[in-house]
Amino acid sequence: MIKLEKSLESCDPEGPVCVYISKIVKFKQGTMAFGRIFSGTIRNGDKVTIYTSAEDKGSVRTVTNLGVCMSKEFIPISTMPCGNTVVIGGVENAILKEATITIQG
């Protein structure tokens, strides 16, 4: 837990992944989750755990799409470090509105 706290404070791209999902958005490529990466680097294919509330034990999903959105367009990418906003596919079915995503393990 202390490692995550320090990583969040310093916005460390090498630290544990922590992404806050603020909304679900629709693109031509499908429905995906939009959020900001506060720590770590997220990659296409990562297994992530999604928490939607403090009582939630977490739901494991695999990142199937990763990208940035420019207006209404989805631009695919393979990795994104902390400090950026990102669009993530493959997790949207586990999220109603807001969530926190971390890397499994």
C-alpha positions as CSV (number, residue, x, y, z in Angstrom):
1,M,0.0,0.0,0.0
2,I,2.9,2.4,0.8
3,K,4.4,1.8,-2.7
4,L,1.1,2.7,-4.3
5,E,0.8,5.9,-2.2
6,K,4.3,7.0,-3.1
7,S,3.7,6.2,-6.8
8,L,0.5,8.2,-6.7
9,E,2.2,11.2,-5.1
10,S,5.0,11.2,-7.6
11,C,3.0,10.1,-10.7
12,D,5.5,7.3,-11.2
13,P,5.2,5.5,-14.6
14,E,7.2,2.6,-13.2
15,G,4.8,2.2,-10.2
16,P,1.7,0.1,-9.7
17,V,-1.1,1.0,-12.2
18,C,-4.0,3.1,-10.8
19,V,-6.6,4.5,-13.2
20,Y,-9.7,6.4,-12.3
21,I,-12.6,5.7,-14.8
22,S,-14.9,8.7,-14.9
23,K,-17.3,7.7,-17.7
24,I,-18.3,5.2,-20.3
25,V,-18.1,6.5,-23.9
26,K,-19.2,5.1,-27.3
27,F,-17.0,5.1,-30.4
28,K,-17.4,3.5,-33.8
29,Q,-15.1,0.8,-32.4
30,G,-17.5,0.1,-29.5
31,T,-18.2,1.2,-26.0
32,M,-15.2,1.9,-23.8
33,A,-14.2,3.4,-20.4
34,F,-12.6,6.8,-20.2
35,G,-10.3,7.8,-17.4
36,R,-7.0,9.3,-16.1
37,I,-3.9,7.3,-15.2
38,F,-2.6,8.4,-11.8
39,S,0.2,5.8,-11.4
40,G,2.0,3.3,-13.5
41,T,1.8,2.5,-17.2
42,I,-1.2,0.6,-18.7
43,R,-0.7,-1.7,-21.8
44,N,-3.0,-3.5,-24.2
45,G,-3.4,-7.0,-23.0
46,D,-3.0,-6.2,-19.3
47,K,-5.1,-8.2,-16.8
48,V,-6.7,-5.5,-14.6
49,T,-8.9,-5.5,-11.5
50,I,-11.9,-3.2,-11.5
51,Y,-13.3,-1.8,-8.2
52,T,-16.6,0.1,-8.4
53,S,-17.1,0.7,-4.7
54,A,-15.3,0.4,-1.4
55,E,-17.2,-2.9,-0.7
56,D,-16.4,-4.3,-4.1
57,K,-13.9,-7.3,-4.1
58,G,-12.9,-6.5,-7.7
59,S,-13.7,-7.9,-11.1
60,V,-10.8,-9.1,-13.3
61,R,-10.8,-8.2,-17.0
62,T,-8.3,-8.0,-19.9
63,V,-7.6,-4.7,-21.7
64,T,-8.6,-5.4,-25.3
65,N,-8.3,-1.9,-26.7
66,L,-6.3,1.1,-25.5
67,G,-6.3,4.5,-27.0
68,V,-6.8,8.3,-26.8
69,C,-9.8,10.2,-27.8
70,M,-9.6,13.3,-30.0
71,S,-13.0,14.8,-30.1
72,K,-15.2,11.9,-31.1
73,E,-12.4,9.9,-32.6
74,F,-10.7,6.9,-31.0
75,I,-7.0,6.6,-31.8
76,P,-5.5,3.2,-30.9
77,I,-2.2,3.0,-28.9
78,S,-0.3,0.1,-27.2
79,T,0.8,1.7,-24.0
80,M,0.1,4.9,-21.9
81,P,2.0,6.2,-18.9
82,C,0.5,8.0,-15.9
83,G,-0.4,11.6,-16.1
84,N,-2.6,11.1,-19.2
85,T,-6.2,10.4,-20.0
86,V,-6.9,7.1,-21.8
87,V,-9.7,5.1,-23.3
88,I,-9.8,1.4,-22.3
89,G,-11.8,-1.4,-24.0
90,G,-12.6,-4.7,-22.5
91,V,-13.5,-3.3,-19.0
92,E,-16.7,-1.4,-19.8
93,N,-19.1,-4.3,-18.9
94,A,-17.8,-4.3,-15.3
95,I,-18.4,-0.6,-14.9
96,L,-21.8,1.2,-14.5
97,K,-20.4,4.8,-14.2
98,E,-17.2,5.2,-12.2
99,A,-14.4,2.8,-11.1
100,T,-10.8,2.4,-10.1
101,I,-8.6,0.0,-12.1
102,T,-5.4,-1.6,-10.8
103,I,-3.2,-4.3,-12.3
104,Q,-3.9,-7.8,-11.0
105,G,-1.1,-9.1,-8.8
